[in-house]
């Protein structure tokens, strides 16, 4: 976009903002601390012109709109605080990041790539026995609710347009196989069945669902999901912090891609790797 086109957009949006506010040129000039002649030139000149940086800032503050919106750089017309409210969403979550909100976000971007770093084992591949073990003391969510949500996600995976990548620390699955960390006390036969079932699912759903295992000693990641170009949701524990601003979506997508590039186990190897972990369970 050249300077003239930018100036034309500025003139149109300034005229729109002044009209919505019900202001006169004099009112805008007084509120923005500008000469009336300056305001008149910006609104009425046959050849559109761009304001100085200072004038732009004062006009945007007076009208309570975004300077980026006035210049056509953003479609969010609100002031910075309002843009942040639109771009960031805090939602309540269950103990683990599988619930109706996640299912809704998945369904919204069906056909686009979903990138996911789970908080533990990928919930979508958990057996009922593991759900029961993990949720037997949960206050906010029952095992049956978790089982139902995982079944709904599996149903999404069976649709041909699904494209999901999962990146998980290799140490997470190794700890599960050994019955360590949060899975201490989970019987070995249940852990073995879980890994066998997960290996079978990875084989069945590849390449629609691809799992990558990275070394947590080399790279660290919080649990998060990127839903196409629509949203990134970071799991904080009992809450999601969700962003819709393209900058943050691209940032987290690049972070995910770094995890994939550094992976020691790639999508086509994942089923065999998990099956080998199952054989090592004692």
Buried (B, 14 or more C-beta within 10 A) or exposed (E): EEEEEBBBBBBEBBEBBBEEBEBEBEBBBBBBEBEEEBBBBBBEEEEBEBBEEEBBEBBBBBBEBBBBBBBBEBEBBBBEEBBEEEBEBEEEBBBBBBBEBBBEBBEEBBEBBBBBBBBBBBBBBBBBBBBBBBBEEBEEBBBEBBBBBBEBBBEBBEEEEBBBBBBBBBBBBEBBBBBEEBBEEBEEEBBBBBBBBBBBBBEEBBEBBBBBBBBEEEBEBEBBBBBBBBBBBBBBEEEBBBBBBEEBBEBBBEBBBBBBEEBEBEBEBBBEBBBEBBEEBE
